[in-house]
Amino acid sequence: MIRTLKHGASEEEKFAADRQVRQTVEAILDDIMQRGDVAVRELSAKFDKWEPREFRLSASEIQSLIDSLPKQVIDDIKFAQAQIRRFAEVQRAALRDVEVETLPGVRLGHRNIPVASVGCYVPGGRYPMVASAHMSVLTAKVAGVKRVAACTPPLNGVPPAATVAAMALGGADEIYLLGGIQAVAAMALGTPSIPAVDMLVGPGNAFVAEAKRQLFGRVGIDLLAGPTETLIIADDTADAEVCATDLLGQAEHGPTSPAILLTTSTKIANEIQAEIDRQLARLVTADIAGVAWRDHGQVILCDTDDEMAAEADRIASEHVQVMTREPRWFLERMTNYGSLFLGKETNVAYGDKVIGTNHTLPTKRAARYTGGLWVGKFLKTVTYQEVSPEATAMIGEYCSRLCAIENFAAHKEQADLRVRRYGGRNAT
């Protein structure tokens, strides 16, 4: 039996909060569409207190920021990027162009063509997301994207040196010091100073995510990312300390980040709140993590591993940590998750920062139908066909009859013309 011992916010409460965000974003996008750079500059001054002569950083400004960082920081960024590049290259190698002769004289194929230009948004604010530069910029470049524009907001009126360094080392062609709705809108819509891109990627707050949703169609997007989510699957081989540490490790992303403990251990279920409280008392981000746990944390107690696997697939969380006797049992059975972290030795922070997999992942149960950002997201798999004269005469007869069934007269004539010209059995 599955019992929820602690509930999070209801779907109705979440929907009400989203409504105001939608309205705010719509008004700002309309303004940018009408006034371009003028609106972007006003919004940057209003929200980020940032109004430079040029939002785009020059090569010398970028190099100066890189040079300002300690060698250890640069070395660590390069280490993380090496891991992410290595895994992305393996993924890219797995995507092959194909061509096959399905019938004599009928050749079909597909090619994987990189998107021409991509805009990467790298969040700032309380948490300047250096790692998001690796995940978006570097992955796009491994995919073969020719033009990568990257935006990040200033940090208290100053360029975030480590983020800019990560963008530059990842291969960004253009770097803009610009944040929020105005950044993604400028990249998607284009302005006199920021050429439009074909695709937007990268995480952000609720306003950035909503802007991407409203801009989808005009540009492609990676996915619609909501607040960071984490789900921990634990049996009695785990303990409350490690469960609480890993729950709070993702809850600190924001006050609306869901953190869920799914366990067959009554002991852990009963101990988790006291352990959460103990850790919050000394956690410097307790003001955020504590609110997220209070309002969106859940504790769900199950009787069996089968129940935990079924409930985890229903939840379809962004991050899923498996801390059980046999973690790979869940790998073989689960289907709905953004990324799976197997065993007590790994954790979501590894995936977020350094281990090599991408940290831009599906939220709000989107893991039921999509995975996260990866090399393949930057590629268009497009098909082509080539038919010989002999084959077109044969295929044309089938096509003609099938078009007639659907009353497509002009379609039918396309087929009939080839039959007449290339000698089908009924050619006249």
C-alpha positions in Angstrom: 0.0 0.0 0.0 1.2 3.5 -0.9 0.7 6.1 1.9 1.6 9.8 1.6 2.8 10.9 5.0 3.6 14.5 4.0 1.9 16.4 1.2 3.2 19.2 -1.0 1.4 22.1 -2.7 -1.8 21.2 -4.7 -2.0 21.5 -8.5 -4.6 24.3 -8.1 -2.2 26.3 -6.0 0.5 25.8 -8.6 -1.8 26.9 -11.5 -2.8 30.1 -9.8 0.8 31.1 -9.3 1.5 30.3 -13.0 -1.3 32.6 -14.2 0.4 35.8 -13.0 3.7 34.8 -14.6 2.0 34.2 -18.0 0.4 37.6 -18.0 3.6 39.4 -17.0 5.7 37.6 -19.7 3.1 38.2 -22.4 3.2 42.0 -21.8 7.0 42.1 -21.7 7.3 40.1 -25.0 4.9 42.4 -26.7 6.9 45.4 -25.6 10.2 44.0 -26.9 8.6 43.0 -30.1 7.4 46.6 -30.6 10.4 48.5 -29.3 13.4 46.2 -29.7 16.7 47.3 -28.2 15.0 50.3 -26.4 12.7 48.0 -24.4 15.6 45.5 -23.8 17.7 48.3 -22.4 14.9 49.6 -20.1 14.2 46.2 -18.8 17.8 45.5 -18.1 18.1 48.8 -16.2 14.9 48.0 -14.2 15.6 44.4 -13.2 19.4 44.2 -13.2 20.5 47.8 -12.7 22.6 47.2 -15.9 22.7 49.6 -18.8 26.1 49.4 -20.6 26.9 51.0 -23.9 27.0 47.4 -25.4 25.5 44.3 -24.0 27.9 42.1 -26.0 31.2 41.6 -24.4 34.3 42.2 -26.5 37.1 39.6 -26.9 39.3 41.8 -24.7 36.7 42.1 -22.0 36.2 38.3 -22.1 39.9 37.6 -21.8 40.2 40.1 -19.0 37.5 38.3 -17.0 39.2 34.9 -17.6 42.5 36.3 -16.5 40.9 37.6 -13.3 40.1 34.1 -12.1 42.4 31.9 -10.0 44.1 29.1 -12.0 42.2 26.5 -9.9 38.9 27.9 -11.0 40.0 27.7 -14.7 41.3 24.2 -14.2 38.1 23.0 -12.5 36.0 24.5 -15.4 38.2 22.7 -17.9 37.9 19.4 -16.0 34.1 19.6 -16.0 34.0 20.6 -19.6 36.3 17.7 -20.5 33.8 15.2 -18.9 30.8 16.8 -20.6 32.5 17.0 -24.0 33.6 13.3 -23.8 30.1 12.1 -23.1 28.5 14.4 -25.7 31.0 13.2 -28.3 30.0 9.6 -27.6 26.3 10.5 -27.9 27.0 12.4 -31.2 28.8 9.3 -32.6 25.8 7.2 -31.9 23.7 9.4 -34.3 24.4 8.2 -37.8 23.2 9.2 -41.2 21.5 6.3 -43.0 20.6 5.3 -46.5 18.8 2.2 -47.6 17.4 0.8 -50.9 13.9 -0.3 -49.7 12.9 -1.5 -53.2 14.9 -1.8 -56.4 15.5 1.8 -57.5 14.0 3.4 -54.3 16.6 5.0 -52.0 15.5 6.5 -48.7 17.8 8.1 -46.1 18.1 10.6 -43.3 20.8 13.1 -42.3 21.5 14.7 -38.9 22.0 18.4 -39.6 22.9 20.8 -36.8 20.7 23.8 -36.1 22.3 26.8 -37.6 22.2 29.2 -34.6 21.4 28.7 -30.9 20.8 31.0 -28.0 22.0 29.7 -24.7 20.6 31.2 -21.5 22.8 30.8 -18.4 21.0 31.9 -15.1 22.5 34.2 -12.6 21.1 35.8 -9.4 21.8 34.2 -6.1 23.2 31.1 -7.9 25.3 32.1 -11.0 25.0 28.8 -12.9 28.4 28.3 -14.3 27.7 24.7 -15.1 24.8 25.6 -17.4 27.3 27.2 -19.8 29.0 23.8 -20.2 25.6 22.0 -20.6 24.3 24.3 -23.3 27.2 26.1 -25.1 29.6 23.1 -25.2 27.0 20.6 -26.1 25.7 22.7 -29.0 29.3 23.0 -30.3 29.9 19.3 -30.1 26.7 18.9 -32.1 28.1 21.2 -34.8 26.1 24.4 -34.3 27.9 27.1 -36.2 26.7 30.1 -34.2 26.2 30.0 -30.5 25.1 33.2 -28.7 25.1 33.1 -24.9 23.4 35.4 -22.4 23.9 35.7 -18.6 22.9 38.5 -16.3 25.3 40.7 -14.3 25.9 39.8 -10.7 25.3 42.9 -8.6 26.3 45.1 -11.5 29.5 43.1 -12.3 30.1 40.5 -15.0 30.2 37.0 -13.5 33.7 36.1 -14.4 33.5 32.4 -13.9 30.3 32.1 -16.0 31.8 34.2 -18.8 34.9 32.0 -18.7 32.9 28.9 -19.0 30.9 30.3 -21.9 34.1 31.3 -23.7 36.0 28.0 -23.0 32.8 26.1 -24.1 33.0 27.8 -27.5 30.4 30.6 -27.4 30.7 32.8 -30.5 28.9 35.8 -28.9 28.5 36.6 -25.2 26.0 39.1 -23.9 25.6 40.4 -20.4 21.9 40.3 -20.3 19.4 38.5 -18.2 15.8 37.4 -17.7 12.9 37.7 -20.2 14.7 40.4 -22.1 17.6 38.1 -22.8 15.7 35.2 -24.2 13.3 37.5 -26.1 16.1 39.5 -27.7 17.8 36.2 -28.9 14.5 34.8 -30.2 13.0 37.9 -31.7 16.2 39.6 -32.8 17.0 43.3 -32.3 19.3 45.7 -34.2 22.2 44.7 -31.8 21.4 41.0 -31.2 20.7 38.8 -34.3 17.9 36.3 -33.9 18.7 32.6 -33.3 16.8 29.5 -34.4 16.7 27.8 -31.0 16.7 28.7 -27.3 18.1 26.4 -24.6 19.0 26.6 -21.0 17.3 26.8 -17.6 15.9 29.8 -15.8 13.4 31.1 -13.4 9.6 30.9 -13.9 9.6 34.0 -16.0 12.4 32.8 -18.3 10.7 29.4 -18.7 7.3 31.0 -19.5 9.0 33.3 -22.1 10.5 30.2 -23.8 7.0 28.7 -23.8 5.4 31.7 -25.4 8.3 32.0 -27.9 8.2 28.4 -29.0 7.2 28.1 -32.6 9.0 31.3 -33.6 12.1 29.5 -32.4 12.7 25.9 -31.2 13.4 25.3 -27.5 15.0 22.5 -25.6 12.2 21.8 -23.1 9.9 23.7 -20.7 11.7 23.5 -17.4 9.9 24.3 -14.2 11.4 24.4 -10.7 14.1 21.8 -10.0 12.7 18.4 -8.8 14.3 15.6 -6.9 13.0 12.2 -5.9 14.9 9.8 -3.6 14.1 6.1 -3.6 15.4 4.5 -0.4 15.1 1.2 1.4 16.4 0.2 4.8 20.0 0.1 3.5 19.9 3.9 3.3 19.8 6.3 6.3 18.0 9.5 7.1 21.2 11.7 7.1 22.1 10.9 3.4 18.4 11.2 2.4 18.0 14.6 4.0 21.2 15.9 2.6 20.3 15.0 -0.9 16.7 16.3 -0.5 17.9 19.7 0.7 20.7 19.6 -1.9 18.0 20.2 -4.6 15.4 22.0 -2.5 17.9 24.9 -2.2 17.4 25.7 -5.9 14.2 27.6 -5.1 11.3 27.9 -2.7 9.0 26.0 -5.1 11.3 23.1 -5.8 9.7 19.7 -5.0 11.7 17.2 -3.0 10.2 13.8 -2.5 11.3 10.8 -0.3 9.9 7.5 -1.5 10.8 4.7 0.8 9.9 1.2 2.1 11.7 2.1 5.4 9.3 3.1 8.2 12.4 4.1 10.2 13.6 6.6 7.6 10.1 7.9 7.0 9.7 8.6 10.7 13.2 10.1 11.1 13.4 12.3 8.0 11.7 15.4 9.4 14.0 15.6 12.5 17.0 15.1 10.3 15.8 17.8 7.9 15.3 20.2 10.8 18.8 19.4 12.1 20.5 20.1 8.8 18.4 23.3 8.2 19.7 24.7 11.4 23.2 24.9 10.0 22.5 25.2 6.2 23.4 28.7 4.8 20.6 28.3 2.2 18.0 27.3 4.7 15.9 30.3 3.9 15.2 28.8 0.5 15.6 25.0 1.1 13.4 25.1 4.2 10.5 26.8 2.5 10.8 24.4 -0.5 10.6 21.4 1.9 7.8 22.9 4.0 5.6 23.7 1.0 6.6 21.2 -1.6 8.3 18.3 0.2 6.7 14.9 0.4 7.2 11.7 2.2 5.7 8.6 0.6 5.8 5.2 2.3 5.5 2.0 0.3 5.5 -1.7 1.2 7.6 -3.1 -1.7 10.1 -2.2 -4.4 7.5 -2.8 -7.0 5.3 -0.1 -5.4 8.2 2.3 -5.3 9.0 1.7 -9.0 5.4 2.3 -10.0 5.0 5.4 -7.9 8.3 6.8 -9.1 7.1 6.4 -12.7 3.9 8.1 -11.8 5.8 11.1 -10.3 8.1 11.2 -13.3 10.7 13.4 -11.5 13.5 15.4 -13.1 16.2 13.8 -10.9 15.8 10.3 -9.3 18.3 9.0 -6.8 18.1 5.2 -6.0 19.6 4.2 -2.7 18.6 0.6 -2.4 20.2 -2.9 -2.2 20.0 -3.3 -5.9 19.9 0.1 -7.7 20.0 -1.4 -11.1 16.8 -3.2 -10.5 15.1 0.2 -10.8 17.2 1.0 -13.9 15.8 -2.1 -15.6 12.2 -1.3 -14.7 11.7 2.5 -14.5 10.8 4.5 -17.6 9.8 8.0 -16.5 12.7 10.1 -15.2 14.9 12.9 -16.4 18.1 11.4 -15.1 18.7 8.4 -12.8 21.5 8.4 -10.1 22.3 4.8 -9.0 23.6 4.0 -5.6 24.6 6.0 -2.4 28.0 6.8 -3.9 26.5 9.1 -6.6 24.2 12.2 -6.2 22.4 14.8 -8.2 25.1 17.4 -7.5 27.6 15.3 -9.6 25.2 15.4 -12.5 24.5 19.1 -12.0 28.1 20.1 -12.1 30.7 17.7 -13.3 30.2 14.1 -14.1 29.4 14.5 -17.8 25.7 14.0 -18.3 23.6 17.1 -19.1 21.7 18.8 -16.2 19.0 20.5 -18.3 16.2 17.9 -17.7 12.4 17.6 -18.0 10.2 18.7 -15.1 6.5 18.8 -14.3 6.1 15.1 -15.4 7.4 15.8 -18.9 9.8 12.9 -18.3 6.8 10.7 -19.4 7.4 11.8 -23.0 10.8 13.4 -23.3 14.4 13.3 -22.1 16.7 16.2 -21.3 19.0 18.4 -23.3 21.7 16.4 -25.2 23.6 16.6 -28.5 20.5 15.2 -30.4 18.4 18.2 -29.4 20.6 20.4 -31.5 20.3 18.2 -34.6 17.5 18.0 -37.2 17.0 14.5 -38.4 15.7 15.2 -42.0 14.8 12.6 -44.6 15.4 12.4 -48.4 14.2 10.2 -51.2 15.5 9.2 -54.6 13.6 7.1 -57.2 14.8 5.6 -60.4 12.7 5.7 -63.7 11.8 2.1 -63.4 10.8 2.4 -59.8 8.8 5.5 -60.2 6.6 3.8 -62.8 5.8 1.0 -60.3 5.4 3.2 -57.2 3.3 5.7 -59.1 0.6 3.2 -59.8 0.2 2.4 -56.1 0.4 6.1 -55.2 -2.3 7.0 -57.8 -4.8 4.6 -56.4 -4.1 5.6 -52.8 -4.6 9.3 -53.7 -7.9 8.5 -55.3 -9.1 6.9 -52.0 -8.5 10.3 -50.3 -9.9 12.4 -53.2 -6.6 14.2 -53.7 -6.8 14.8 -57.4 -3.6 16.9 -57.8 -1.7 14.5 -55.7 -2.9 11.7 -58.0 -1.8 13.6 -61.1 1.7 13.8 -59.6 1.8 10.1 -59.6 0.0 9.6 -62.9 2.4 11.9 -64.8 5.4 9.7 -63.7 3.5 6.6 -64.7 2.8 8.0 -68.2 6.3 9.3 -68.7 8.3 6.3 -67.3 6.2 3.4 -68.7 4.0 1.9 -66.0 1.8 -1.0 -67.0 -1.2 1.2 -67.5 0.7 4.1 -69.2 -1.1 5.6 -72.2 
